[in-house]
Amino acid sequence: MSLQFGRFARALLLTGGLATALALPNIAGTPLLPTDGGTSARVVMAAPAMGNDNDSDGNDDKTNDNSDERNIEGQVLELYPDMNPPEALIGMVGGNVWARIYNDQLKRSGISLGDYVYMQGEYGERGIFDAYQVDVEDDDNDNNNDND
């Protein structure tokens, strides 16, 4: 094998390896470099609302409406207003949580897809949060300057 052929073979292998590394994630459905499709909601992750008590978990008093078990906050990732009761998928730091929205809070709060919300309620069956009070965070500072 000549020296020139060996260099050519190595260059060909290196080029093929790079092409495979860039193409394989797109074929498998997980792009290496994300594209800007423009149709997806921007996700903001948030932690559970903090109580003002001095203990570490805030869950000792079951009548305390400021406990971590009775408040969640995050971004609305999915919204199903036609269900009875309406349901929403809330994106939180610890993971996504399904919430059922009661007391006509869907209309009263004006909640919509992509909103950042604070919900007060309690966890029901199968870890679904039953929200009895919904507040939408107003984003008055958004001047549509996303630096795109």
JOWO-V143941 format. One record per residue. N is the residue number from 1. RES is the residue in one letter. PSI is psi as a letter, one per 30 degrees, with the letter a starting at -180 (999 if undefined). Layout:
n=N res=RES psi=PSI
n=N res=RES psi=PSI
This chain:
n=1 res=M psi=k
n=2 res=S psi=l
n=3 res=L psi=e
n=4 res=Q psi=e
n=5 res=F psi=e
n=6 res=G psi=e
n=7 res=R psi=e
n=8 res=F psi=e
n=9 res=A psi=e
n=10 res=R psi=e
n=11 res=A psi=e
n=12 res=L psi=e
n=13 res=L psi=e
n=14 res=L psi=e
n=15 res=T psi=e
n=16 res=G psi=e
n=17 res=G psi=e
n=18 res=L psi=e
n=19 res=A psi=e
n=20 res=T psi=e
n=21 res=A psi=e
n=22 res=L psi=e
n=23 res=A psi=e
n=24 res=L psi=e
n=25 res=P psi=e
n=26 res=N psi=e
n=27 res=I psi=e
n=28 res=A psi=f
n=29 res=G psi=g
n=30 res=T psi=j
n=31 res=P psi=k
n=32 res=L psi=e
n=33 res=L psi=j
n=34 res=P psi=k
n=35 res=T psi=l
n=36 res=D psi=j
n=37 res=G psi=f
n=38 res=G psi=f
n=39 res=T psi=f
n=40 res=S psi=l
n=41 res=A psi=k
n=42 res=R psi=k
n=43 res=V psi=k
n=44 res=V psi=k
n=45 res=M psi=k
n=46 res=A psi=l
n=47 res=A psi=l
n=48 res=P psi=l
n=49 res=A psi=k
n=50 res=M psi=k
n=51 res=G psi=l
n=52 res=N psi=g
n=53 res=D psi=l
n=54 res=N psi=f
n=55 res=D psi=l
n=56 res=S psi=f
n=57 res=D psi=f
n=58 res=G psi=g
n=59 res=N psi=g
n=60 res=D psi=e
n=61 res=D psi=j
n=62 res=K psi=f
n=63 res=T psi=f
n=64 res=N psi=j
n=65 res=D psi=f
n=66 res=N psi=g
n=67 res=S psi=l
n=68 res=D psi=f
n=69 res=E psi=f
n=70 res=R psi=f
n=71 res=N psi=k
n=72 res=I psi=l
n=73 res=E psi=k
n=74 res=G psi=a
n=75 res=Q psi=k
n=76 res=V psi=j
n=77 res=L psi=e
n=78 res=E psi=k
n=79 res=L psi=k
n=80 res=Y psi=i
n=81 res=P psi=f
n=82 res=D psi=f
n=83 res=M psi=l
n=84 res=N psi=j
n=85 res=P psi=l
n=86 res=P psi=k
n=87 res=E psi=l
n=88 res=A psi=k
n=89 res=L psi=j
n=90 res=I psi=k
n=91 res=G psi=j
n=92 res=M psi=l
n=93 res=V psi=e
n=94 res=G psi=f
n=95 res=G psi=l
n=96 res=N psi=k
n=97 res=V psi=k
n=98 res=W psi=k
n=99 res=A psi=k
n=100 res=R psi=k
n=101 res=I psi=j
n=102 res=Y psi=l
n=103 res=N psi=h
n=104 res=D psi=g
n=105 res=Q psi=f
n=106 res=L psi=e
n=107 res=K psi=e
n=108 res=R psi=e
n=109 res=S psi=f
n=110 res=G psi=g
n=111 res=I psi=k
n=112 res=S psi=l
n=113 res=L psi=k
n=114 res=G psi=f
n=115 res=D psi=k
n=116 res=Y psi=k
n=117 res=V psi=l
n=118 res=Y psi=k
n=119 res=M psi=k
n=120 res=Q psi=k
n=121 res=G psi=b
n=122 res=E psi=l
n=123 res=Y psi=k
n=124 res=G psi=b
n=125 res=E psi=k
n=126 res=R psi=g
n=127 res=G psi=g
n=128 res=I psi=k
n=129 res=F psi=k
n=130 res=D psi=j
n=131 res=A psi=k
n=132 res=Y psi=f
n=133 res=Q psi=k
n=134 res=V psi=k
n=135 res=D psi=k
n=136 res=V psi=k
n=137 res=E psi=k
n=138 res=D psi=k
n=139 res=D psi=i
n=140 res=D psi=f
n=141 res=N psi=f
n=142 res=D psi=j
n=143 res=N psi=g
n=144 res=N psi=g
n=145 res=N psi=i
n=146 res=D psi=g
n=147 res=N psi=h
n=148 res=D psi=999
